[in-house]
Amino acid sequence: MSEFWNEIQRGVYMSFITDDRWKQYLVGVGRTLEVTAIALILGVLLGVMVALIRTAHDQRRKGQPTTFGSVILSILNVICKVYTTIIRGTPSMVQLMILGFVIFKTSRNFTLVGALGLGINSGAYVSEIIRSGLMSVDNGQMEAGRSLGLNYITTMVHIVIPQAIKNILPALGNEFIVLLKDTSLISVIAGKELLYAAKSIGAKTYDYMFPLLGTAAIYLLLVILFTWLLGILERRMRASDHR
């Protein structure tokens, strides 16, 4: 039994203490959060744009005369549908490998390429979350804004979107947590984040168990922390509804 514990102590020491290897995990956490932030911003921007285009197309009244603007909107709607279908219908890892090994194969910053790939992937899912939230708001809200002389964009920004955000916040929070965990995928294209640090240490110690277990524990703590913060935000938004 004592030999078993000695082996565990040796593995922990080699994986975290020797040569200050714990610093590599900290650097990995920082890069993981950096990749998550970049991918989240890109995903939200893409998601909002795609959701607004698709919602505007779906809310068009039947029988309206065909105009140049409506033709452009229809073309953009088709592009958005193709984008969401392809991205949601193919594995994230395959998308990252296409970006890293085909499109940006000459790049030297595969971490940024990974963040770009995750952002494009997240945008497709965020767009459907936002679109469902926008469609859940009663059509009378849009008609009321237009009757006051507001244009479509102004009505969306000031009336519809604020109501939709409260409905979609839990789903967006879940997407953020999924995105945080998916950062581990960029290691397949040599993106440097937390898992990359664990694999690098495992290659030096010839023992991957403790670095990988440590990485899993760090991801778990991050998810618990962000879940707690999202819970606080949701409670505050619910409390604001009763004021």
N, C-alpha and C positions, 0 to 999 in steps of 0.2 A: 504493500500500500504506500509505504514511504517512497519507494522508487517511482510510483505513479505520480505522486505530488512533486517530486523532484523534477520529473520530466516536464510537468506543466510549468513549474517555476522557471526552468531553463528556457522553455519555449516562449513564455511571456517576456523574459528578460531579453532574449535574442531578438524578439519581434518588436519590442517597444523601447527598451532602455539602451541597449548597445548602440554606440555611435549617435546617441540622441535621435533615434529613429522615430520617436514620437513626434518630432518636429515635421517629419514628412507627412504624417497624418493630418497635422494642423494645416499645412500648406494645401493638402488635398481637399480638406473641408472648405478652405477659402475659395479654391478654384471651383469646387462643386457648387457653392452658393453663387459664385460669379456666373457660371454657365447657366444655372437655374434662372438668375435674374435676367440675363440677356435673352434666353429662350422665352421666358415669361412675357417680357415686353414685346418681343417680336410676335409671339403667339396671340397676345391680346390685340395688337394693332391689326394683324391679319384677320383675326376672328371678328373684330368689330366691323372692318371694311366688308368682309364677305357677308356677314349677317345683315348689314344694312342694305346691301345690294339685293340679296335674296328676299328680304322682307319687303322692300320697296316693290320688287317684281310681283311677289305674291299678293300684295295689297292693291294692285292695280284693279280698277273696276272694269268688269267685262263690258264690251261695247264701246269703250273709249276709242276715238279716232287714232289711227297709227301716225305717230310723229317721229321725227329724227331721234328725239330723246328716248322714246319708248323702244325704238330699234336698238339703240346703243345699250339700253338697260337689259334688253333680252339677250344680247350677245354677252354682256358681262355676267348675266345670270347663268348662262350655259358654261362659261369659263369657270365660274365659282363652283358649279355642280361637279364639273369634271375634276377640279382640284380636290374637293372634299371626298369624292368617290375614290380617287386614286390613293390619296394619303391615308384615308381610313381603311382602305381595302388591302394595303400592303404592310408588311412588318416594319417596325421602326428601325430595326437593325439593318435590314436590306436598304432602306432609304439612306441611312448613315453611310453604309459601305459604298453606295452609288456616288454620294457626294464626295466621300473621302478618297476613293480609289479610282473614280472615273472623272467626275466634273472638276474637282479641285485636287487632282492627283499631284500637281506641282506645288501645292501650298506647303508652307512650313509651319503653319499654325493650325494643327488639326483640332485643337481645343476650341478655337473659334468656329471652325467648320462644323464641329459637333454641336455647338450652341445654335448655329444657323439651322442645322438639320432638325434639332429638337424643336426649335421655334416654328419651323414650317409644319412639322407634324402636329404640334400643339394647336396651331392656328385652325386646323380643320375641325378639331374637336371643340375648341372654344367657340367657333362660329356657330356650331349647332346648338351649343348651350345658350349663347346669346340670342340666337334666332328664336329658340323656343320661349325664352323669356319675353322677347318683344311681342311675339304672337300671343302670349298669355295675357297681355294688357288689353283691356276692352277697346274695341275699335272706336267707341264713342270718344275716347280720350284724344285720338288723332283728329277726329272730325270736329271736336270742340276747339282744338288748337287752330285748325285750318279756318274755322268759322270766325275766329278772332283776327284773321289776317296774317297768321304766321305761316311761313313756308314749311315744306316737308322737313328739312334738316333742323330748323329751329324748334319745331314741334317735337321731333325725336329727342333732341338734346335736352330740352327743358321740361318736357312733360312725360314722354313715354319711357326713355331710358332710365331716369331716376326711379320709376316704379318697377321697371324690369330688374334692376340691379338687386333689389331686396329678394326677388324670387329666385335668382340664379346664383346668389352668393355661395350657398352650400356646394353646388355643383362646381363652381369655379374654384372653390377651396380644394375640393377633391382632385381637380385637374392639376392644381399647383403641386399637391403632394405627389401625384403620379409623375409629374415632370421632374420633381426633385429626385425621385428614385430612378427615373430613366436616365439621369446623367451618367449612371454607371455604364450605359451602353456605349458611350463615346470612347471607351478604352479599346474597343475593337478596331478603331482607326487611329490608335495611338494618341487619343486625346488625354491630356493630363488632368486627372481629378482624383478623387479619393480611392477608387478601385485601382487606378493606375499605380498609386503609391503602394497599396497593399501588394499588388503583383510584383512590383519592383523589389520590395523587401523580402517577399517570399522567394524570389529568385536568388537572393543573396544568402538566405538562411537555409535554403532547400527544405523549407517547411511552410506550406501555404495555409495550414489550419488556423493558426493564431492570427496572422494578418487578416485573413478573411473573416474570422469571427469578430475581430475588433472592428473591421469595416462595417459588418452587419449591425453591431451594437451602436456605432456612431450614427448610421442611417436611421436606426430605430429611435434614438434620442432626438434627432432632428425632426423626424416625423411627429413624435409626441409633442415637441415644443411648438411646431407650427400648427398642429391640430388644436392645441390649447389656445394659441393666439387667435386662430380663426374663430374658435368658440366664443372668445371674449368679444370679438368684432360683431359676430352674429347677435349676441345678447344685447349689445349696445344699440344695434340697428332696430331690434325688436322693441327695445325700451323707448326709442325715439318715436315709434308709431303710436305709443299710448300717451304722448304728451300733448 
